[in-house]
Amino acid sequence: MCYWKQWRYCRTKVRELTKLGTFLRTAISVGLSRKGPWRLSRTLATQSGMTNQWLRDQGLICLKDLWVNIHYPATAR
């Protein structure tokens, strides 16, 4: 959602989604949509482009991985 708001303009949204591997037709339909950023962050176009691996490469942390490391440490296995 934060990246969606950061990209701001329709043209930028379409360009960035196509760079990430989303089909052009779906990128255009989502990029031109007037729905809110939270709703559009759950669409197929954004989730196929902005995968968890891509977000990890951007430097974001995964809360699930942190939770697993805290509750199931490697020494307890």
C-alpha positions in Angstrom: 0.0 0.0 0.0 2.8 2.4 0.8 4.5 1.8 -2.6 1.1 2.4 -4.3 0.8 5.8 -2.6 4.4 6.6 -3.2 4.0 6.0 -7.0 1.1 8.6 -6.9 0.3 9.0 -10.7 -1.4 6.5 -13.0 1.4 6.5 -15.5 3.9 5.7 -12.8 1.8 2.9 -11.3 1.4 1.2 -14.7 5.1 1.6 -15.6 6.3 0.2 -12.2 3.9 -2.7 -12.3 4.9 -3.7 -15.8 8.6 -3.5 -14.7 7.7 -6.0 -12.0 6.2 -8.4 -14.4 2.5 -7.7 -14.4 0.7 -8.0 -17.7 0.1 -4.6 -19.3 -3.7 -4.9 -19.5 -4.1 -5.7 -15.8 -1.5 -3.0 -14.9 -3.5 -0.4 -16.8 -6.8 -1.5 -15.3 -5.5 -1.3 -11.8 -3.4 1.8 -12.4 -6.5 3.7 -13.7 -8.8 2.5 -10.9 -10.1 5.1 -8.5 -10.4 2.7 -5.6 -8.3 3.2 -2.5 -4.8 2.0 -2.0 -5.7 -0.6 0.6 -8.2 -2.2 -1.7 -5.9 -2.1 -4.7 -3.0 -3.6 -2.7 -5.0 -6.8 -2.6 -5.5 -7.1 -6.3 -3.9 -9.7 -8.6 -1.9 -7.1 -10.5 -0.2 -5.8 -7.4 0.4 -9.1 -5.7 1.8 -10.7 -8.9 4.3 -7.9 -9.3 5.1 -7.0 -5.7 5.9 -10.5 -4.4 7.2 -11.2 -0.9 10.7 -11.9 -2.3 10.6 -8.4 -4.0 9.6 -6.8 -0.8 12.4 -8.6 1.0 14.9 -7.4 -1.6 13.6 -3.8 -1.0 14.8 -4.2 2.6 11.4 -4.8 4.4 11.2 -7.3 7.1 8.6 -10.1 7.4 6.6 -10.1 10.6 5.9 -13.8 10.2 9.6 -14.7 10.1 10.2 -12.6 13.2 7.4 -14.3 15.0 8.7 -17.8 14.1 12.2 -16.9 15.2 11.0 -15.7 18.6 8.6 -18.4 19.4 10.5 -21.3 17.8 14.2 -20.7 18.3 16.7 -23.0 16.5 18.1 -24.2 19.9 14.7 -25.6 20.9 14.3 -27.9 17.8 
